[in-house]
Every structure is written in C-alpha cells, then in structure tokens.
C-alpha cells in the first residue's frame, strides 16, 4: 500500500439534503450511495481493481459488477441465475467499462422510478410472471445493498492506493 498524501484524500461528501417527501429521501440517499461507489472504482488502477484483497475473493471491480446486476434485476426485470458469479467482472472488462455499465443501469433504473408515484405499488417490470416488490421495499433494499458494498469499496480502495473519502 502506498502512503497517502493530503492530495490523495478526498473530502467526504455529506449526505444529501432532501425535502421531507419519503420518495425524495429514499431516492436521494440511494443516488448518494450510487455516486459514492462508482467514484471508488472510477480511476482505480489495473490490475489491482480486480485483485482480491481479502480471503473471500472480494475485489473492487467485482463489487460494482454485482451492483450492475442488482440494479438491472430490481428495476429492469433482468433475471440473474448465478448471483455468486456477479461478483466477478469479465477479464476483458476494464474498470471504465464496468463504471459506464453501472451508470447506465442506474440511469435506466431512475427512468423506471421516475414513473413510480406510489411507493406501495409494485415495481413495474417487463416480466409479468415474476412477482415484484413494492417500490418502497425496492428502494430500501437498494439503499441497504449499495451502502453495504460501498463500505466494502471504501476499504478495498484504501488498500489499493490509499484513496479515502467519498
């Protein structure tokens, strides 16, 4: 691990200021976490971005690849048959490609969420044969899922190059 200079440290971005609307609070915090984890992967050096830093095999690029799949499953209706495999990016995928795929999945998910006016209604999905959770549950789950992996990413990125902050 390299020593961290003051220039390598990013300031923490404070949580979002939102109105008191439940929808705006949930979406504001989810977008805050989405931005945080994408920033952790963006610019991380190869090959360390895909190198396991812990015995479980978890790596920074794999975390973001997993979140691409979760976003697409939750909000776009994509079916995932092997969740464990989502924690690995393809060897040919660059960090920039995975970050771009994540940002695209988030943008597409937000387009779906923009049409959701009732948090108690099911998430609209193209596959009607699969039951969908409520929008409220989906947003809360995505905050939990993204927050958990953003915390992992904080530690992994610091181990890679000393970078800290959001």
Secondary structure, DSSP 8 states (H G I E B T S, - for coil): -----GGGB----------S-HHHHHHHHHHHHHHHHHHHHTT--TTGGGS--STT---HHHHHHHHHHHHHHHHH----S-TGGGGS--TT--HHHHHHHHHHHHHHHHHHHHT---TTSB---S-TTS---BHHHHHHHHHHHHHHHHHHHHHHHHHHH--B--
